[in-house]
C-alpha cells in the first residue's frame, strides 16, 4: 500500500496547492471595480455553451479549429479514464471499474469509451505536433510578435511538450497492459484498437520489464495530470477553466456601444435641461472620495476586465485582425491583456508581501501600456470580434484613454483641437455654427 499512500499524499497536495492559487487569482480579480452582470441569464448561458463549450468562434479558421478540437475533445473525454486511474491509485488496484462492469452491457460501454479515448489521444498527439511546428518551424507571424518573446513562447511550448508526454504515457500504460494481458498477468479486457497494435512492439520484452513500463506509463500520466493542474495558474492555459465564466459574463451589448460615466451623464443632462434648477442639486459630500474618471491602474478597471486578462489564451487572433497592428503601429490588443494580467499579478504579490494598502509607485498606464499604444486604437472592435473567448481589450483601452483626457488632460494635439472645436463651435470642425448652411446657398441657383 506504499504506492497508494504516496499517490493519495501527492493527489491531495496538488489539489490543495491548486485551490490556494485559485483563491489568490479570485482575490486579484475582485480587486477590480464592481459591475453588475447578473442579468440575461438565458442569453449568457447560451453564449457560454456556444462560445466556450461549442468553440463556435474558433471555426473562423478551420484548420486550427480542427486541430484544437482534437486536443480539446481528448482533454474532456480523457477525464473519464482518469477517474479509474485515480480509483486505482487510491486503492492500489488495477482496472477497478473494468472489474465491476465486465461481462455486462456497461462493460461494452467501457471498452467503447477507452477505444474512443485512445483514438482521440492519437489525433491530439498529431495536432500537438502540428501546433509545435506552426510555432517553431513555420513560425506564424502572430506568434513572433514582440510580446511573445521569452516566457510566453516557452510557456506555450512547455504545455505542448507536456501534452505529448501525457499521450505517450497513457499509450505506454495501455499497450504494456495489453501485452501483460496476453501473457496472462492481468485479466483480459476487450480489444483496445490502438493499444493492441502498439503492444506488438513489446513482443519479446520480459514480464518484469513490461510491469515496469506499465507503472512508468501509469505514474507518468498521473503525475503529468497533477503537474499540469499545479502549473495551470502560472500559464496562459488557465483559460481552460476561465473560458466558461468569462464567456458567461460576456458583454451582451452591441459592439461599439461604450459605457457612459454616470457623473458626466448627470452633469450633461443638467446643462441641457432648460428647466433645471442648479441650486436644487444637493451639494457634494466633502468627505466623499472624489469621482475618478477612467482607469490608471488595475484597481480602476472592472472585475470583468481583470477576468478577461486571466482568460487570455495569447492566441494572437485579436492582434492579427487589428488594423493598427497590421499597418505597423505599436498597438497589440493581445499585449494590452497580457500587460494587464502581468500588472495584476504584481499588485497581488505586493498585497501578499506588504498588505493591501501598499503602493509600489507604478501603474498599468505608463509603466506597462504606453500612450502611443492607446492612441493607435481605432475602436473598430476587430479584436473583440476575433477573440475565441469573448475578451474585450477595447474596454481597457477606452478606460485608460479616459484617464489620460479627463484626469491628466493629456491627448494628442489633433484630439485637443477637435475637443476645443466641439466646445466652441458645437462640432469637430473649425467653422462657426452660423456658417454651417453656407454650402447650400447655391443649391437653388
C-alpha positions, 0 to 999 in steps of 0.5 A: 500500500506504499504506492497508494499512500504516496499517490493519495499524499501527492493527489491531495497536495496538488489539489490543495496547492491548486485551490490556494492559487485559485483563491489568490487569482479570485482575490486579484480579480475582485480587486477590480471595480464592481459591475453588475452582470447578473442579468440575461441569464438565458442569453449568457448561458447560451453564449457560454455553451456556444462560445466556450463549450461549442468553440463556435468562434474558433471555426473562423479558421478551420484548420486550427479549429480542427486541430484544437478540437482534437486536443480539446475533445481528448482533454474532456473525454480523457477525464473519464479514464482518469477517474479509474486511474485515480480509483486505482491509485487510491486503492492500489488496484488495477482496472477497478471499474473494468472489474465491476462492469465486465461481462455486462452491457456497461462493460461494452460501454467501457471498452467503447469509451477507452477505444474512443479515448485512445483514438482521440489521444492519437489525433491530439498527439498529431495536432500537438505536433502540428501546433509545435511546428506552426510555432517553431518551424513555420513560425506564424507571424502572430506568434513572433510578435514582440510580446511573445518573446521569452516566457510566453513562447516557452510557456506555450511550448512547455504545455505542448511538450507536456501534452505529448508526454501525457499521450505517450504515457497513457499509450505506454500504460495501455499497450504494456497492459495489453501485452501483460494481458496476453501473457496472462498477468492481468485479466483480459479486457476487450480489444483496445484498437490502438493499444493492441497494435502498439503492444506488438512492439513489446513482443519479446520484452520480459514480464518484469520489464513490461510491469515496469513500463506499465507503472512508468506509463501509469505514474507518468500520466498521473503525475503529468495530470497533477503537474499540469493542474499545479502549473495551470495558474502560472500559464496562459492555459488557465483559460481552460477553466476561465473560458466558461465564466468569462464567456458567461459574463460576456458583454451582451451589448452591441459592439461599439456601444461604450459605457457612459460615466454616470457623473458626466451623464448627470452633469450633461443632462443638467446643462441641457435641461432648460428647466433645471434648477442648479441650486436644487442639486444637493451639494457634494459630500466633502468627505466623499472620495472624489469621482475618478474618471477612467482607469490608471491602474488595475484597481480602476478597471472592472472585475470583468476586465481583470477576468478577461486578462486571466482568460487570455489564451495569447492566441494572437487572433485579436492582434492579427485582425487589428488594423493598427497592428497590421499597418505597423503601429505599436498597438497589440490588443493581445499585449494590452491583456497580457500587460494587464494580467502581468500588472495584476499579478504584481499588485497581488504579490505586493498585497501578499508581501506588504498588505493591501494598502501598499503602493509600489509607485507604478501603474498599468498606464505608463509603466506597462501600456504606453500612450502611443499604444492607446492612441493607435486604437481605432475602436473598430472592435476587430479584436473583440470580434476575433477573440475565441473567448469573448475578451474585450481589450477595447474596454481597457483601452477606452478606460485608460484613454479616459484617464489620460483626457479627463484626469491628466488632460493629456491627448494628442494635439489633433484630439485637443483641437477637435475637443476645443472645436466641439466646445466652441463651435458645437462640432469637430470642425473649425467653422462657426455654427452660423456658417454651417448652411453656407454650402447650400446657398447655391443649391437653388441657383 
